[in-house]
Amino acid sequence: MAATVRPTDTTAARTGVRADGPAHVSERESRKVAEQARQSDWSRPSFAKELYLGRFRPDLITPHPRPAPEDARRGEAFLATLEEYVREHVDGLAIDRDARIPDEVVQGLARLGAFGIKVPAAYGGLGLGQVHYNRALMVLGTASPALGALISAHQSIGVPEPVKQFGTEEQRQRFLPRCAAGAISAFLLTEPDVGSDPARLHTTAAPTDDGDYVIDGVKLWSTNGVVAELLVVLARVPRSEGHPGGITAFVVEADSPGITVERRNAFMGLRGLENGVTRFHQVRVPAANVIGREGMGLKIALTTLNSGRLSIPALCVGSSKWSLKIAREWAGARVQWGRRVGEHAAVAHKIAFIATTTYAQEAVVELAGHLADSGETDIRIEAALAKLYASEKAWQVADALVQVRGGRGFETADSLAARGERAVPVEQVLRDLRINRIFEGSSEIMHLLIAREAVDTHLAVAGDLVDPEASLGARAGAAGRAAAFYAGWLPGLLTGEGQRPGAYGEYGPLATHLRFVERSSRRLARSTFYGMARWQGGLEHKQGFLGRIVDIGAELFAMTAVCTRAQMQLEDDPPAVGRAAQRLAGAYCRRSRLEVERLFDELWANTDADDERLAKEVLDGTHTWAEAGIVDLSEGTGPWIADASPGPARAPDVSRRMLEVPGGVTSVADVLGGAGAAAAAPR
């Protein structure tokens, strides 16, 4: 796209592209960039994709996956060591109070190998799978959510995962051992004026005559960026001779000349988070540090997130399990009107919600983690569903816990301790959890992302038919493909196993819920088809409809996960635990079925159109009279979006290092212990 050249900008003068990226990007151009970054092929089956198409395929997830015995032994050995270390050395209240994770805590975690949990053993890591990585995050996150975020940002979206998946062997040898040893990494995509619309990316990486790149730009909300040693930076390479250009991913040394961390940001929660504003001014990066190739940056980021997204739901599960424990203990100890408060119906309902929702979150995250480890199915939708579902539900659980605790839920742990009571940081959990509905894709963006994947098959066969810009020939071809596809697909949505009494009988009392899932899956697919037929190309703007479609699928996925998990527990755990798991799963499914029915009703009976019209009136200033009578002290304090023009640093550098990285993780063998440890020892 043509752009203005800034005569005073040597980068712009050399490349003919604005250093701050496109001045204006249309909606269609933004969609095109996002669409090109999607992983468009489906070479492996996906349970969730089939679910949205009306094909309930429990065979893809049952029997519930289990880790290999040796993997389980090694994973549990690490978790035991990690839990012992956290109990002895981590003070979560102090981290929140001081807004900083002590360096010695990070150093101890590095010695345990916590920075290389998923890094293959051949590169100095522990070589554990997604399941045990998720469980490790639960341990870390319940001790300090900021600590969980540090490890998660480093390993889920930082340097290790994209280099492991897309890097060259030389890059793996160069970077993975450092990351496993504790070289903290960060992922830098967001900019002051760029969030979920990457087409607007301003940061540039201009090729040099000698084959390197020079990066200019400003990155915002770079988690770990204040303390990182290595960065994954996404920047726009201008198209030129020999350079296809496009958004490209680079590994950048954080101490490179020209990099300045201008500010460490402060938030309502995760106060120990080392999140900052990072400026790049004429930062030279060797071509050998390009991950993949030019133009692959967004695809690399999105693919990395397929498994990396599971870190946030894992942290959410840990928080909800902690909330369940606190709710049980407090509601059993607190007595009002002659009864434990948990026995009063109003509170009992909240405790039941906390218990069932916590179990469902864990079932979803554990199942998705096992699927990620097996590599036999495509989990891009499952991972996105887990992130959306767990982040929303965990927030509801924490809010319910505040209510169960009453005034003490609003009081800080330090205040409670100061007057002689147990220091329970319920209000902190609420503060820390809130960001998870925004991190790594807000709930609104996740709805759109999942909806796009859910209707992928429809667009593949009928995309040109509903595209207003498609030619007559393209539309005619699409019509033929659509007729052939729907002639075979629609009849299959009329009847299925869910209507056969006794289907899924091996699940005992839970069979009725799986029959409901099967019937609802077909109903969901029919509803999606009706929506496409009704709105055609306008469906993409029916975000309320698409959001409910996604939420129905999320509930159906969660119901399936709890049923398969309870069945596994019935087979593997002591009988009393297995039966209790069945009861908990059944209680969740009964609640979830009501939610699914409500969502189905609201597909067609809602206030979406009224809300959208009213919102436009609000944006246009029609209802400013409703704002009268208040004082807004933020007026005049600054612009809505800070100036992020490229150029030299405007503030002193506030970056720091939390540890000196040794040559390798020296204690991996001790952490894993016994047989198999030698294979995991660093080279």
Order of alpha helices (4+ residues) and beta strands (2+ residues): alpha-alpha-alpha-alpha-alpha-alpha-alpha-alpha-alpha-alpha-beta-beta-beta-beta-beta-beta-beta-beta-alpha-alpha-beta-beta-alpha-alpha-alpha-alpha-alpha-alpha-alpha-alpha-alpha-alpha-alpha-alpha-alpha-alpha
